[in-house]
Amino acid sequence: MQTLKPSILPDNRKFVLYPLFAGLIVTGIGLLIGHVIMIVLPLIILAVFPGLPILFHLIFHLFVRIHIDVDRLVVRDYVGNRFVKYRSYQQICFGDIAYIYYLEKEINLLLTLRTVLKKFKIPAKEMDYTKRHLMERYGIPEGRFHAFERGSQKILTDYTATSVLMKLDEIYETYRIPKETRKEIKKGLKDDGNFNFEYLQDKLIEYPVGWQDLEDLRDEFAHIDTDTLSPFLLTKVRMARYQKAQRQRHGGGTLRLNTGLVLANEDGTQKVYLMHFHDLSEKDVLTLMQIIQNNNPEITYLMTKKERGRLRLNNSR
């Protein structure tokens, strides 16, 4: 069994060493000239940064373990997360992993679903959003849920469209696309039927857009994967706490939550929440994702090309 742990120091040690050296030099000068503020102030600053981040990562290092067994992934997380209600012991067989995605995608869909079904007063503590449960527990008409299912493509597209539009803006600037064409495309994309690669390719055909940029644009559309709903509907997210934090604009905790990685089976009944995934070193991230991919090449990554790049998965589907 191989075990991975969050790293104490960042991959780029300069973020720690440079402030440390600078602070110690200033303190040293303060000692030589007998200047109390020059002695104390750098030490206080160093205690905050990089002191506090190192302390937190030390805690993660001591109390979070990702065990890679022969046929499964086992996570022991005694730190937990105040926004996600998962047990300290999680596991999932490699063969059962059907989807991998960032938790932000799950949160976005559930927030939208709650908005669509607002009049049915679903409690924020609810964690089962499957059709059968919502119909039986809250009397939601089947047709209403079917309407949500039919509209799920637009719902998730509203979230994932950001990467498409960013790539489109990059193409605009690189190839100096006229403002008139940009306005026409922007207006056209408001029609759901035009939000596809073929529409943009047709609009850009008269301009010398490179094939690689077009392929990148095609890829952003291909990896939206908005037809998939099932893995998101059984959640461990404490939506009440999340929404309260968002209203109070305490964005730091929720931002960290959004970068958690979720490994889910086909219907979402089995999930592992890797909330400290990005606390691993780059080497361990690469090791973990390669092992998962090698054990189950059929996994679908519900994320954009840029997000897959962060996982070192540029060639995966």
KEDOLO-213379 format. One record per residue (C-alpha): residue number from 1; residue in three letters; x, y, z. Coordinates in steps of 0.001 Angstrom, whole numbers, plus 500000, padded with zeros to 6 digits. Example, Ala and Ser with C-alpha at 12.3 -4.5 7.8 and 13.67 -1.06 7.14 Angstrom:
+-----+------+--------+--------+--------+
! seq ! type !     xx !     yy !     zz !
+-----+------+--------+--------+--------+
!   1 !  ALA ! 512300 ! 495500 ! 507800 !
!   2 !  SER ! 513670 ! 498940 ! 507140 !
+-----+------+--------+--------+--------+
REM end
This chain:
+-----+------+--------+--------+--------+
! seq ! type !     xx !     yy !     zz !
+-----+------+--------+--------+--------+
!   1 !  MET ! 500000 ! 500000 ! 500000 !
!   2 !  GLN ! 501305 ! 503441 ! 499031 !
!   3 !  THR ! 500491 ! 506408 ! 501252 !
!   4 !  LEU ! 500369 ! 510066 ! 500215 !
!   5 !  LYS ! 500228 ! 512992 ! 502639 !
!   6 !  PRO ! 499760 ! 516754 ! 502163 !
!   7 !  SER ! 503110 ! 518491 ! 501942 !
!   8 !  ILE ! 504241 ! 520901 ! 504646 !
!   9 !  LEU ! 506065 ! 523275 ! 502303 !
!  10 !  PRO ! 504950 ! 524427 ! 498831 !
!  11 !  ASP ! 506586 ! 522936 ! 495732 !
!  12 !  ASN ! 508200 ! 526285 ! 495054 !
!  13 !  ARG ! 510224 ! 526771 ! 498235 !
!  14 !  LYS ! 511009 ! 530367 ! 497222 !
!  15 !  PHE ! 507623 ! 531391 ! 498642 !
!  16 !  VAL ! 508948 ! 530384 ! 502055 !
!  17 !  LEU ! 512686 ! 530933 ! 501836 !
!  18 !  TYR ! 512687 ! 534445 ! 500363 !
!  19 !  PRO ! 510397 ! 535989 ! 503023 !
!  20 !  LEU ! 512286 ! 534070 ! 505708 !
!  21 !  PHE ! 515703 ! 535294 ! 504593 !
!  22 !  ALA ! 514463 ! 538867 ! 504109 !
!  23 !  GLY ! 512873 ! 538916 ! 507549 !
!  24 !  LEU ! 515929 ! 537488 ! 509272 !
!  25 !  ILE ! 518211 ! 539986 ! 507525 !
!  26 !  VAL ! 516064 ! 542918 ! 508689 !
!  27 !  THR ! 515965 ! 541478 ! 512217 !
!  28 !  GLY ! 519749 ! 541025 ! 512146 !
!  29 !  ILE ! 520255 ! 544629 ! 511104 !
!  30 !  GLY ! 517906 ! 545701 ! 513878 !
!  31 !  LEU ! 519987 ! 543790 ! 516418 !
!  32 !  LEU ! 523175 ! 545447 ! 515188 !
!  33 !  ILE ! 521814 ! 548971 ! 515424 !
!  34 !  GLY ! 519612 ! 548344 ! 518449 !
!  35 !  HIS ! 516336 ! 549207 ! 516691 !
!  36 !  VAL ! 513527 ! 547402 ! 518524 !
!  37 !  ILE ! 510879 ! 547770 ! 515778 !
!  38 !  MET ! 513275 ! 546380 ! 513140 !
!  39 !  ILE ! 513898 ! 543409 ! 515423 !
!  40 !  VAL ! 510303 ! 542597 ! 516334 !
!  41 !  LEU ! 508215 ! 543579 ! 513276 !
!  42 !  PRO ! 509805 ! 541110 ! 510774 !
!  43 !  LEU ! 509353 ! 538286 ! 513293 !
!  44 !  ILE ! 505664 ! 539140 ! 513684 !
!  45 !  ILE ! 505214 ! 539247 ! 509906 !
!  46 !  LEU ! 507037 ! 535917 ! 509503 !
!  47 !  ALA ! 504777 ! 534369 ! 512146 !
!  48 !  VAL ! 501775 ! 535305 ! 509970 !
!  49 !  PHE ! 503362 ! 534506 ! 506619 !
!  50 !  PRO ! 504731 ! 531982 ! 505996 !
!  51 !  GLY ! 504221 ! 530854 ! 509613 !
!  52 !  LEU ! 500441 ! 530289 ! 509641 !
!  53 !  PRO ! 500231 ! 528537 ! 506225 !
!  54 !  ILE ! 503048 ! 526207 ! 507281 !
!  55 !  LEU ! 501260 ! 525472 ! 510566 !
!  56 !  PHE ! 498020 ! 524586 ! 508772 !
!  57 !  HIS ! 499839 ! 522387 ! 506289 !
!  58 !  LEU ! 501661 ! 520666 ! 509133 !
!  59 !  ILE ! 498262 ! 519821 ! 510644 !
!  60 !  PHE ! 497064 ! 518476 ! 507282 !
!  61 !  HIS ! 500296 ! 516498 ! 506942 !
!  62 !  LEU ! 499780 ! 514860 ! 510328 !
!  63 !  PHE ! 496070 ! 514126 ! 510125 !
!  64 !  VAL ! 495299 ! 513413 ! 506451 !
!  65 !  ARG ! 496308 ! 510225 ! 504640 !
!  66 !  ILE ! 495511 ! 508961 ! 501134 !
!  67 !  HIS ! 496170 ! 505234 ! 500954 !
!  68 !  ILE ! 496479 ! 503617 ! 497529 !
!  69 !  ASP ! 495597 ! 499946 ! 497901 !
!  70 !  VAL ! 495620 ! 497233 ! 495258 !
!  71 !  ASP ! 492047 ! 497815 ! 494091 !
!  72 !  ARG ! 490848 ! 500881 ! 495974 !
!  73 !  LEU ! 491524 ! 504341 ! 497303 !
!  74 !  VAL ! 491246 ! 504832 ! 501058 !
!  75 !  VAL ! 491194 ! 508321 ! 502618 !
!  76 !  ARG ! 491672 ! 509009 ! 506313 !
!  77 !  ASP ! 490919 ! 512648 ! 506996 !
!  78 !  TYR ! 490756 ! 513662 ! 510653 !
!  79 !  VAL ! 490782 ! 517386 ! 509832 !
!  80 !  GLY ! 487466 ! 517429 ! 508011 !
!  81 !  ASN ! 485746 ! 520422 ! 506438 !
!  82 !  ARG ! 483008 ! 522519 ! 508018 !
!  83 !  PHE ! 481117 ! 522731 ! 504724 !
!  84 !  VAL ! 481200 ! 519016 ! 503840 !
!  85 !  LYS ! 479842 ! 516245 ! 506073 !
!  86 !  TYR ! 481981 ! 513225 ! 505304 !
!  87 !  ARG ! 483394 ! 510563 ! 507599 !
!  88 !  SER ! 487033 ! 510535 ! 508597 !
!  89 !  TYR ! 487306 ! 507203 ! 506739 !
!  90 !  GLN ! 486320 ! 507132 ! 503052 !
!  91 !  GLN ! 487005 ! 504536 ! 500388 !
!  92 !  ILE ! 486078 ! 503681 ! 496807 !
!  93 !  CYS ! 487213 ! 500908 ! 494472 !
!  94 !  PHE ! 489027 ! 502103 ! 491361 !
!  95 !  GLY ! 486635 ! 500094 ! 489206 !
!  96 !  ASP ! 483635 ! 501916 ! 490705 !
!  97 !  ILE ! 484880 ! 505426 ! 489878 !
!  98 !  ALA ! 482798 ! 506712 ! 486967 !
!  99 !  TYR ! 483287 ! 510478 ! 487337 !
! 100 !  ILE ! 485879 ! 512868 ! 488707 !
! 101 !  TYR ! 485079 ! 516555 ! 489058 !
! 102 !  TYR ! 485694 ! 519612 ! 491218 !
! 103 !  LEU ! 483163 ! 520084 ! 494000 !
! 104 !  GLU ! 482241 ! 523515 ! 492655 !
! 105 !  LYS ! 480360 ! 521795 ! 489828 !
! 106 !  GLU ! 478202 ! 519860 ! 492307 !
! 107 !  ILE ! 477512 ! 522960 ! 494390 !
! 108 !  ASN ! 476565 ! 525019 ! 491344 !
! 109 !  LEU ! 474013 ! 522483 ! 490146 !
! 110 !  LEU ! 472433 ! 522024 ! 493563 !
! 111 !  LEU ! 472182 ! 525771 ! 494168 !
! 112 !  THR ! 470422 ! 526135 ! 490835 !
! 113 !  LEU ! 468114 ! 523192 ! 491543 !
! 114 !  ARG ! 467195 ! 524720 ! 494901 !
! 115 !  THR ! 466406 ! 528015 ! 493152 !
! 116 !  VAL ! 464216 ! 526291 ! 490544 !
! 117 !  LEU ! 462313 ! 524430 ! 493293 !
! 118 !  LYS ! 462293 ! 527353 ! 495738 !
! 119 !  LYS ! 458533 ! 527339 ! 496303 !
! 120 !  PHE ! 458666 ! 523763 ! 497641 !
! 121 !  LYS ! 460764 ! 524975 ! 500609 !
! 122 !  ILE ! 463406 ! 522246 ! 500555 !
! 123 !  PRO ! 465448 ! 522609 ! 503781 !
! 124 !  ALA ! 469053 ! 523671 ! 503257 !
! 125 !  LYS ! 470148 ! 520655 ! 505336 !
! 126 !  GLU ! 468775 ! 518275 ! 502654 !
! 127 !  MET ! 471419 ! 516031 ! 501074 !
! 128 !  ASP ! 469263 ! 513828 ! 498815 !
! 129 !  TYR ! 468117 ! 515598 ! 495653 !
! 130 !  THR ! 467220 ! 512507 ! 493625 !
! 131 !  LYS ! 463928 ! 512636 ! 491748 !
! 132 !  ARG ! 462240 ! 509884 ! 493761 !
! 133 !  HIS ! 463145 ! 511424 ! 497108 !
! 134 !  LEU ! 462073 ! 514951 ! 496164 !
! 135 !  MET ! 458756 ! 513690 ! 494786 !
! 136 !  GLU ! 457963 ! 511567 ! 497837 !
! 137 !  ARG ! 459267 ! 513929 ! 500535 !
! 138 !  TYR ! 458248 ! 517334 ! 499185 !
! 139 !  GLY ! 455477 ! 516531 ! 496723 !
! 140 !  ILE ! 457355 ! 517894 ! 493743 !
! 141 !  PRO ! 455521 ! 516968 ! 490507 !
! 142 !  GLU ! 457432 ! 514600 ! 488245 !
! 143 !  GLY ! 456938 ! 516985 ! 485347 !
! 144 !  ARG ! 458654 ! 519764 ! 487292 !
! 145 !  PHE ! 461698 ! 517609 ! 487888 !
! 146 !  HIS ! 461724 ! 516501 ! 484239 !
! 147 !  ALA ! 461730 ! 520163 ! 483236 !
! 148 !  PHE ! 464811 ! 520640 ! 485415 !
! 149 !  GLU ! 466457 ! 517621 ! 483797 !
! 150 !  ARG ! 465743 ! 519000 ! 480324 !
! 151 !  GLY ! 467175 ! 522349 ! 481356 !
! 152 !  SER ! 470230 ! 520885 ! 483060 !
! 153 !  GLN ! 472362 ! 521455 ! 479995 !
! 154 !  LYS ! 471792 ! 525196 ! 480189 !
! 155 !  ILE ! 472186 ! 525193 ! 483982 !
! 156 !  LEU ! 475595 ! 523581 ! 483929 !
! 157 !  THR ! 476566 ! 525426 ! 480771 !
! 158 !  ASP ! 476002 ! 528718 ! 482587 !
! 159 !  TYR ! 478722 ! 527615 ! 485002 !
! 160 !  THR ! 481173 ! 526005 ! 482605 !
! 161 !  ALA ! 480737 ! 528619 ! 479854 !
! 162 !  THR ! 483403 ! 530720 ! 481514 !
! 163 !  SER ! 486237 ! 528645 ! 480067 !
! 164 !  VAL ! 484653 ! 528738 ! 476600 !
! 165 !  LEU ! 484253 ! 532516 ! 476694 !
! 166 !  MET ! 487802 ! 533002 ! 477988 !
! 167 !  LYS ! 489155 ! 530978 ! 475080 !
! 168 !  LEU ! 486934 ! 532944 ! 472701 !
! 169 !  ASP ! 488287 ! 536244 ! 474074 !
! 170 !  GLU ! 491811 ! 534944 ! 473548 !
! 171 !  ILE ! 490979 ! 534166 ! 469916 !
! 172 !  TYR ! 489458 ! 537626 ! 469467 !
! 173 !  GLU ! 492649 ! 539314 ! 470630 !
! 174 !  THR ! 495085 ! 537003 ! 468832 !
! 175 !  TYR ! 493396 ! 537254 ! 465447 !
! 176 !  ARG ! 491989 ! 540785 ! 465801 !
! 177 !  ILE ! 488384 ! 539791 ! 465240 !
! 178 !  PRO ! 486316 ! 542944 ! 464421 !
! 179 !  LYS ! 484027 ! 544359 ! 467100 !
! 180 !  GLU ! 480997 ! 543920 ! 464866 !
! 181 !  THR ! 481644 ! 540173 ! 464619 !
! 182 !  ARG ! 482223 ! 539928 ! 468373 !
! 183 !  LYS ! 478884 ! 541642 ! 469057 !
! 184 !  GLU ! 477109 ! 539365 ! 466584 !
! 185 !  ILE ! 478586 ! 536257 ! 468233 !
! 186 !  LYS ! 477742 ! 537518 ! 471722 !
! 187 !  LYS ! 474151 ! 538111 ! 470691 !
! 188 !  GLY ! 473959 ! 534716 ! 468975 !
! 189 !  LEU ! 475296 ! 532818 ! 472011 !
! 190 !  LYS ! 472338 ! 534017 ! 474092 !
! 191 !  ASP ! 470276 ! 531522 ! 472104 !
! 192 !  ASP ! 470876 ! 528103 ! 473721 !
! 193 !  GLY ! 470755 ! 526476 ! 470301 !
! 194 !  ASN ! 473844 ! 528425 ! 469237 !
! 195 !  PHE ! 475966 ! 527559 ! 472264 !
! 196 !  ASN ! 478084 ! 524994 ! 470451 !
! 197 !  PHE ! 481392 ! 524709 ! 468629 !
! 198 !  GLU ! 479814 ! 524451 ! 465171 !
! 199 !  TYR ! 478133 ! 527864 ! 465545 !
! 200 !  LEU ! 481396 ! 529564 ! 466530 !
! 201 !  GLN ! 483369 ! 527773 ! 463827 !
! 202 !  ASP ! 480901 ! 529020 ! 461221 !
! 203 !  LYS ! 481176 ! 532604 ! 462521 !
! 204 !  LEU ! 484985 ! 532519 ! 462599 !
! 205 !  ILE ! 485542 ! 530711 ! 459301 !
! 206 !  GLU ! 486430 ! 533880 ! 457371 !
! 207 !  TYR ! 489235 ! 534728 ! 459788 !
! 208 !  PRO ! 492667 ! 533035 ! 459892 !
! 209 !  VAL ! 492122 ! 531298 ! 463249 !
! 210 !  GLY ! 494779 ! 528630 ! 463813 !
! 211 !  TRP ! 493715 ! 524992 ! 463922 !
! 212 !  GLN ! 495131 ! 524513 ! 467428 !
! 213 !  ASP ! 493036 ! 527368 ! 468799 !
! 214 !  LEU ! 489954 ! 525906 ! 467141 !
! 215 !  GLU ! 490759 ! 522484 ! 468606 !
! 216 !  ASP ! 491158 ! 524036 ! 472055 !
! 217 !  LEU ! 487788 ! 525734 ! 471632 !
! 218 !  ARG ! 486212 ! 522444 ! 470519 !
! 219 !  ASP ! 487753 ! 520749 ! 473552 !
! 220 !  GLU ! 486198 ! 523243 ! 475977 !
! 221 !  PHE ! 482769 ! 522362 ! 474583 !
! 222 !  ALA ! 483481 ! 518631 ! 474545 !
! 223 !  HIS ! 484309 ! 518567 ! 478238 !
! 224 !  ILE ! 481327 ! 520498 ! 479529 !
! 225 !  ASP ! 479573 ! 517108 ! 479915 !
! 226 !  THR ! 476335 ! 518719 ! 480975 !
! 227 !  ASP ! 474074 ! 515722 ! 480313 !
! 228 !  THR ! 475252 ! 514031 ! 483495 !
! 229 !  LEU ! 473176 ! 514699 ! 486607 !
! 230 !  SER ! 473201 ! 511528 ! 488694 !
! 231 !  PRO ! 476566 ! 511903 ! 490493 !
! 232 !  PHE ! 475613 ! 515346 ! 491839 !
! 233 !  LEU ! 472204 ! 514615 ! 493371 !
! 234 !  LEU ! 473421 ! 512751 ! 496476 !
! 235 !  THR ! 475680 ! 515205 ! 498265 !
! 236 !  LYS ! 477636 ! 515636 ! 501484 !
! 237 !  VAL ! 477748 ! 519424 ! 501184 !
! 238 !  ARG ! 476211 ! 521329 ! 504088 !
! 239 !  MET ! 474304 ! 523721 ! 501858 !
! 240 !  ALA ! 472978 ! 525784 ! 504791 !
! 241 !  ARG ! 476489 ! 526606 ! 506008 !
! 242 !  TYR ! 477718 ! 527192 ! 502486 !
! 243 !  GLN ! 474924 ! 529607 ! 501592 !
! 244 !  LYS ! 475292 ! 531454 ! 504901 !
! 245 !  ALA ! 479040 ! 531899 ! 504318 !
! 246 !  GLN ! 478375 ! 533146 ! 500801 !
! 247 !  ARG ! 475815 ! 535663 ! 502054 !
! 248 !  GLN ! 478258 ! 536912 ! 504668 !
! 249 !  ARG ! 480962 ! 537045 ! 502005 !
! 250 !  HIS ! 483331 ! 534857 ! 503948 !
! 251 !  GLY ! 484743 ! 533667 ! 500654 !
! 252 !  GLY ! 488022 ! 532137 ! 501817 !
! 253 !  GLY ! 486537 ! 528947 ! 503218 !
! 254 !  THR ! 484049 ! 528493 ! 500399 !
! 255 !  LEU ! 486734 ! 529127 ! 497792 !
! 256 !  ARG ! 488853 ! 526349 ! 499265 !
! 257 !  LEU ! 485768 ! 524131 ! 499307 !
! 258 !  ASN ! 485231 ! 524665 ! 495606 !
! 259 !  THR ! 488659 ! 523212 ! 494784 !
! 260 !  GLY ! 487937 ! 519898 ! 496493 !
! 261 !  LEU ! 488071 ! 516910 ! 494155 !
! 262 !  VAL ! 485207 ! 514404 ! 494080 !
! 263 !  LEU ! 485437 ! 510780 ! 492939 !
! 264 !  ALA ! 481961 ! 509339 ! 492320 !
! 265 !  ASN ! 480399 ! 506154 ! 490997 !
! 266 !  GLU ! 477722 ! 506087 ! 488295 !
! 267 !  ASP ! 474743 ! 507155 ! 490439 !
! 268 !  GLY ! 476541 ! 509089 ! 493174 !
! 269 !  THR ! 475803 ! 506526 ! 495906 !
! 270 !  GLN ! 479541 ! 506123 ! 496451 !
! 271 !  LYS ! 481726 ! 509197 ! 496717 !
! 272 !  VAL ! 485089 ! 510219 ! 498073 !
! 273 !  TYR ! 485678 ! 513903 ! 498820 !
! 274 !  LEU ! 489371 ! 514803 ! 498547 !
! 275 !  MET ! 489185 ! 518167 ! 500260 !
! 276 !  HIS ! 492964 ! 518366 ! 500752 !
! 277 !  PHE ! 493828 ! 517188 ! 497256 !
! 278 !  HIS ! 495638 ! 520385 ! 496279 !
! 279 !  ASP ! 497677 ! 520297 ! 499481 !
! 280 !  LEU ! 499590 ! 517386 ! 497966 !
! 281 !  SER ! 502857 ! 518095 ! 496208 !
! 282 !  GLU ! 502781 ! 518229 ! 492404 !
! 283 !  LYS ! 504658 ! 514917 ! 492344 !
! 284 !  ASP ! 502028 ! 513235 ! 494538 !
! 285 !  VAL ! 499178 ! 514715 ! 492480 !
! 286 !  LEU ! 500741 ! 513219 ! 489363 !
! 287 !  THR ! 501292 ! 509873 ! 491109 !
! 288 !  LEU ! 497719 ! 509679 ! 492394 !
! 289 !  MET ! 496058 ! 510624 ! 489114 !
! 290 !  GLN ! 498232 ! 508244 ! 487098 !
! 291 !  ILE ! 497359 ! 505350 ! 489399 !
! 292 !  ILE ! 493641 ! 506152 ! 489208 !
! 293 !  GLN ! 493802 ! 506490 ! 485423 !
! 294 !  ASN ! 495804 ! 503282 ! 484993 !
! 295 !  ASN ! 493362 ! 501324 ! 487139 !
! 296 !  ASN ! 490302 ! 502647 ! 485322 !
! 297 !  PRO ! 490868 ! 504312 ! 481913 !
! 298 !  GLU ! 487086 ! 504647 ! 481399 !
! 299 !  ILE ! 486642 ! 507404 ! 483986 !
! 300 !  THR ! 484921 ! 510556 ! 482721 !
! 301 !  TYR ! 486427 ! 513830 ! 483912 !
! 302 !  LEU ! 483648 ! 516416 ! 484246 !
! 303 !  MET ! 485932 ! 519391 ! 483887 !
! 304 !  THR ! 487485 ! 521713 ! 481349 !
! 305 !  LYS ! 490826 ! 521300 ! 479641 !
! 306 !  LYS ! 492462 ! 523791 ! 481993 !
! 307 !  GLU ! 491164 ! 521931 ! 485024 !
! 308 !  ARG ! 492403 ! 518624 ! 483613 !
! 309 !  GLY ! 495757 ! 520286 ! 483047 !
! 310 !  ARG ! 495968 ! 520979 ! 486780 !
! 311 !  LEU ! 495594 ! 517227 ! 487273 !
! 312 !  ARG ! 498217 ! 516477 ! 484591 !
! 313 !  LEU ! 495445 ! 514873 ! 482477 !
! 314 !  ASN ! 495688 ! 516735 ! 479167 !
! 315 !  ASN ! 495140 ! 513573 ! 477146 !
! 316 !  SER ! 492266 ! 512086 ! 479119 !
! 317 !  ARG ! 488644 ! 512237 ! 478028 !
+-----+------+--------+--------+--------+
REM end
